[in-house]
Amino acid sequence: MANELRAWLLDWPHQPLALAACEVVEILASPEIHHVPFGPTWCRSLVVWHSKLLALALPEKTSDENINVVIVAYQTAPLAPLQHAAIATIAQPLQIQVRDGLDCEAPADCVLDAAAIRACFLHDERAVVVPELKFMFGAEIAA
Amino acid sequence: MQPVDDLFAPESEPVAAATAGYVLCEFDGLAIAIPQSDVFAIEHGSELAAPLPGENVIGWFASTQGPWPVYALNRSLGIATHLSTERSFIVFLKADTWPLGILAQSVRIIGNATELTTQQIPGPLAKYANGINGVARISAKQVAYVFEQHSLLALLTQLTVLPEISLGVRYG
């Protein structure tokens, strides 16, 4: 029997992403976004969440009107405190079932560093990247 | 306007309480927070002498001790060589030889550092922060980039070749 896992599909402007259900904390419909004059091209914004400013993966020159912001949680190591970050999506995130056997190569033009890509699979004929959040949002690895 | 800490009048005592907070400078929609302890004086920048060809200052302030260089930062926190909007204030930073000025459209004193809720620059942006030590939300529309002691001077030093040769021309 084929294994299936439930995941969140995020319509990230650069590249569709998929996250485990436990990695998605909240979806903000009216986010307070601040653009920042420095950072990697895919992350030059901050979003306010519970009085904190979180890194927001929002590609440069993407309009922030009508976007949703997905608050994500990750740990840098087992038993380490939860860290939070945010990913902008154009459409509302969807829950999908991911089956075995759909692995594929990450797109060559993916903006994420190789270390930040945990896996990649095909969904509706598109490559969907599963990011390794601790490397995507960690200070040491960001491209 | 009185200097925050008058380096040229050793008989005057700096006021400890006046150096405990930040000076918030705004320009081109950006806000930076500079420790008060780094600030020598705040002046109006009504008349600046024009730079000589090749100088990367925006102008020279005629102080009683001679000309002091004044810089402008742009929206990317780099050196601006011309201004799109008027900036009326100069915040002078303490430095080894002469104070260095930064032009601002507005200046506000935050007397107590705790009034600014500063946090670290979040992970993927941190390595690009270039001397900025933290970020603080100051309104629904704005965050301030917070420099800690000596950091803004270090950034300016990195961004510019300080105009020693040019000052030699002016003083010589």
Boltz contact constraints between the chains, C-beta under 6 A:
constraints:
  - contact:
      token1: [A, 32]
      token2: [B, 140]
      max_distance: 6.0
  - contact:
      token1: [A, 34]
      token2: [B, 143]
      max_distance: 6.0
  - contact:
      token1: [A, 37]
      token2: [B, 75]
      max_distance: 6.0
  - contact:
      token1: [A, 37]
      token2: [B, 76]
      max_distance: 6.0
  - contact:
      token1: [A, 37]
      token2: [B, 77]
      max_distance: 6.0
  - contact:
      token1: [A, 38]
      token2: [B, 128]
      max_distance: 6.0
  - contact:
      token1: [A, 39]
      token2: [B, 125]
      max_distance: 6.0
  - contact:
      token1: [A, 39]
      token2: [B, 128]
      max_distance: 6.0
  - contact:
      token1: [A, 40]
      token2: [B, 124]
      max_distance: 6.0
  - contact:
      token1: [A, 43]
      token2: [B, 124]
      max_distance: 6.0
  - contact:
      token1: [A, 53]
      token2: [B, 135]
      max_distance: 6.0
  - contact:
      token1: [A, 55]
      token2: [B, 122]
      max_distance: 6.0
  - contact:
      token1: [A, 55]
      token2: [B, 123]
      max_distance: 6.0
  - contact:
      token1: [A, 55]
      token2: [B, 124]
      max_distance: 6.0
  - contact:
      token1: [A, 55]
      token2: [B, 125]
      max_distance: 6.0
  - contact:
      token1: [A, 137]
      token2: [B, 123]
      max_distance: 6.0
  - contact:
      token1: [A, 137]
      token2: [B, 124]
      max_distance: 6.0
  - contact:
      token1: [A, 138]
      token2: [B, 123]
      max_distance: 6.0
  - contact:
      token1: [A, 139]
      token2: [B, 123]
      max_distance: 6.0
  - contact:
      token1: [A, 139]
      token2: [B, 126]
      max_distance: 6.0
  - contact:
      token1: [A, 142]
      token2: [B, 124]
      max_distance: 6.0
